Amino acid sequence: MSPDTKPILSVHKLVKRFGGFVALDGLSFHAAPGEVLGLVGPNGSGKTTAINVISGLYAPDGGEVAFDGASIGGVASHKLVHRGINRTFQVPKPFMSLTVRENVRVALAYGHIGGAPPALDALLDEYRLASVADRPAADLNSAQQKMLDLVRALATRPRLLLLDELAAGLNPAELDWIAERIKQLAAGGMSIIVVEHLMGFIEHITDRVIVLNAGREIFEGKLAAAVKEPQVIEVFLGGEHAA
Ligand SMILES: Nc1ncnc2c1ncn2[C@@H]1O[C@H](COP(=O)(O)OP(=O)(O)OP(=O)(O)O)[C@@H](O)[C@H]1O
């Protein structure tokens, strides 16, 4: 982020507990408009929990989340959608009995207040769902369900988009294609946070990564630099590769 770019999202000393277990233990980071930021780390390091707190699914137990200069910690998801934050899920949850088109129509009606809504057919076309537009969501394969989940989020016109393992299960050609789409969205000014295990994909699309371990950031910077950090190697690759 250049010094004159104000972050659209600031996370400061965020804490989330589940009973006695501390899933986020003072996590801090920021994201700028137009930036693709990767959240990476081993299983259970708190990546999805961070997305769940930022998107309003969980209230934080401590710390601050600020979006566009306003504190949003504990604000419900549906209100955050209106303010311009939306997300996808590891396991998409469309309205299964509604058609693809109907699912997107609901999201269009529900979206961020302000700005012209995107054209439904153009969105379906762009994300390769036009041929299944009138089929129930339940009929879609897993890659198509992921695209519907993404389109549903995009239909609400987010300024901050949180992608939770969108790439998992996509084939190499689909990965290249969706990587280009994500980069184009960011080039249009959207801030995008990507949780992903596929490091090639992360390297290709992100400007920066935050590496998490046990609910804390242990590295912030380029992925190429992260993979040379002994602490990152230790936690991320299981220790046996550490110098
Ligand atoms: N609702 C919940 N109730 C209890 N524990 C939870 C809950 N959600 C997450 N956790 C725990 O918090 C920790 C962090 O989970 P989280 O899903 O955020 O990790 P992650 O980094 O996204 O992992 P993965 O890469 O496997 O998706 C894990 O130990 C998980 O079991």
The ligand as a Tripos MOL2 file, in Angstrom:
@<TRIPOS>MOLECULE
LIG
   31    33     1     0     0
SMALL
NO_CHARGES

@<TRIPOS>ATOM
      1 N1        -17.7080  -22.1260   15.6280 N.pl3     1 LIG1
      2 C1        -16.6220  -22.6520   16.1980 C.ar      1 LIG1
      3 N2        -16.6840  -23.2580   17.3960 N.ar      1 LIG1
      4 C2        -15.5860  -23.7700   18.0000 C.ar      1 LIG1
      5 N3        -14.3450  -23.7240   17.4700 N.ar      1 LIG1
      6 C3        -14.2240  -23.1330   16.2640 C.ar      1 LIG1
      7 C4        -15.3480  -22.5710   15.5710 C.ar      1 LIG1
      8 N4        -14.8990  -22.0510   14.3910 N.ar      1 LIG1
      9 C5        -13.5700  -22.2820   14.3590 C.ar      1 LIG1
     10 N5        -13.1700  -22.9310   15.4820 N.ar      1 LIG1
     11 C6        -11.8060  -23.3330   15.8020 C.3       1 LIG1
     12 O1        -10.9740  -22.1950   15.6600 O.3       1 LIG1
     13 C7         -9.7270  -22.5540   15.0580 C.3       1 LIG1
     14 C8         -9.5240  -21.7460   13.8010 C.3       1 LIG1
     15 O2        -10.4480  -22.2300   12.8190 O.3       1 LIG1
     16 P1        -10.5340  -21.5950   11.3760 P.3       1 LIG1
     17 O3        -11.6070  -22.3180   10.6470 O.co2     1 LIG1
     18 O4        -10.6120  -20.1240   11.4770 O.co2     1 LIG1
     19 O5         -9.1030  -21.9890   10.7890 O.3       1 LIG1
     20 P2         -8.5830  -21.8990    9.3060 P.3       1 LIG1
     21 O6         -7.2330  -21.2690    9.3830 O.co2     1 LIG1
     22 O7         -9.5850  -21.2500    8.4340 O.co2     1 LIG1
     23 O8         -8.4350  -23.4500    8.9490 O.3       1 LIG1
     24 P3         -8.6180  -24.2370    7.5530 P.3       1 LIG1
     25 O9         -7.4420  -23.8490    6.7270 O.co2     1 LIG1
     26 O10        -8.5640  -25.6690    7.9890 O.co2     1 LIG1
     27 O11        -9.9350  -23.8150    6.9740 O.co2     1 LIG1
     28 C9         -9.7870  -24.0610   14.8100 C.3       1 LIG1
     29 O12        -9.1400  -24.7200   15.8740 O.3       1 LIG1
     30 C10       -11.2650  -24.3570   14.8050 C.3       1 LIG1
     31 O13       -11.5310  -25.6830   15.2410 O.3       1 LIG1
@<TRIPOS>BOND
     1     1     2 1
     2     2     3 ar
     3     2     7 ar
     4     3     4 ar
     5     4     5 ar
     6     5     6 ar
     7     6     7 ar
     8     6    10 ar
     9     7     8 ar
    10     8     9 ar
    11     9    10 ar
    12    10    11 1
    13    11    12 1
    14    11    30 1
    15    12    13 1
    16    13    14 1
    17    13    28 1
    18    14    15 1
    19    15    16 1
    20    16    17 2
    21    16    18 1
    22    16    19 1
    23    19    20 1
    24    20    21 2
    25    20    22 1
    26    20    23 1
    27    23    24 1
    28    24    25 2
    29    24    26 1
    30    24    27 1
    31    28    29 1
    32    28    30 1
    33    30    31 1
@<TRIPOS>SUBSTRUCTURE
     1 LIG1         1 GROUP 0 **** ****
